[in-house]
Amino acid sequence: MSEFVSGRHFLQTPGPTNLPERVLRAMDRNAINHRGPEFGALGREVIEKLRHVFQTAGIIGIFPASGTGAWESALVNTLAPGDRILISRTGQFSHLWEQMARRLGLDVATLETDWRRGADAAAMQGVLDQDREHRIKAVCAVHSETSTSCMTDIPAVRAAIDRASHPALLFVDAISSLGCADYRHDEWGVDVTIAGTQKGLMVPPGLSFTAISEKALAAARGGGSARSYWDWAPLVTANQTGFFPYTPAINLLFALNEALTMLAEEGLPTVFARHARYAHATRLAAAAWGLELQCADPAAYAPGVTAIRTPDGHSADRLRDVILERFNMSLGNGLGRLDDRVFRIGHMGDLGVLTFTGTLTGVEMGLRAAGIPHREGGVQAAMNFLAGEGTAA
Ligand SMILES: *Cc1c(COP(=O)(O)O)cnc(C)c1O
């Protein structure tokens, strides 16, 4: 392969996602004094715009960290070693969160799934019903399991906790759903929502968020684990002043501010409908190719990513290698137990319809070039749908 490849690289991984020109321009400037008045106004503006996306009126923490850091902040502020939590292992990300909880000394009860659907709220309720002494302090759910492209129904999990009359906190990882799917922190009664910049929010990796309920703040005030950098105590003041207790990631905040403006300009309902349309078109393409989706529950299809299985005996990683080398496009790989079994098409964040159809074209050419058994016509099926005005099923 020659060193130079003409044309823009297609970054169709489910995070990091493509950065809009406006976001790139917004961060391409000198840093500012993070103790000066201009910064305070920026901090307050970003918090206010984030509230709109999380659909919360409450406190939002911003950490210069990947999403993994925000996971840790949720756990260490509210839980102490030995505390019991319940987590449904719906895929690799819930698995990693569970592993972190164990390393932090928490006692983790795990509900297994086949990684082809969301968490089973009824099964969660069963565990909570049994827990008469209320030893379980928190229930963790991943809204969009990026590794499997399956959604968990968060209102159903909330209802399960309520039906069990259980006081456990509800933690939700919305890292790959925020900005892609409707998400209502306050209305759904979530205690801590975790998100990051590099998926639906169209910002480079490096910032993560925690939206925090009054109940979770109270739990943090009264206990939690030893912590320092991740401590939520300064957040209440920080949300009012817009200042941080350390040097914030100033230029990423410039980028975030612009991206949040773009989301508001497009309008969240339009943003969600666009994601639903691309996800639907991707599934039409997969069906036409004769390839199986990893998500086996149509009610749980994710809007921002689609994991597609390659036929038995055909390496998904080789397919991705061929697509990268021949067509200059990156796709997501299979994670954990799905290693080499699926490829994941990211269709979240900043994505025009022609870039999206180009993505599917790259996949269809890749299937042919890699010799993966499939039928032609996936791109055509997607185009037929997208040319119409139809909304996604
Ligand atoms: C990407 C992702 C993570 C991990 O976030 P990092 O920013 O890589 O630390 C966790 N959960 C979900 C659902 C994700 O999609």
The ligand as an ORCA input file, in Angstrom:
! r2SCAN-3c Opt
* xyz 0 1
  C     -17.228      3.450     24.778
  C     -18.004      2.915     25.914
  C     -17.463      2.813     27.200
  C     -16.027      3.104     27.505
  O     -15.784      4.438     27.411
  P     -14.271      4.959     27.306
  O     -14.485      6.387     26.912
  O     -13.602      4.131     26.261
  O     -13.660      4.816     28.632
  C     -18.270      2.365     28.216
  N     -19.549      2.032     27.994
  C     -20.102      2.100     26.778
  C     -21.524      1.692     26.586
  C     -19.345      2.547     25.697
  O     -19.896      2.602     24.475
*
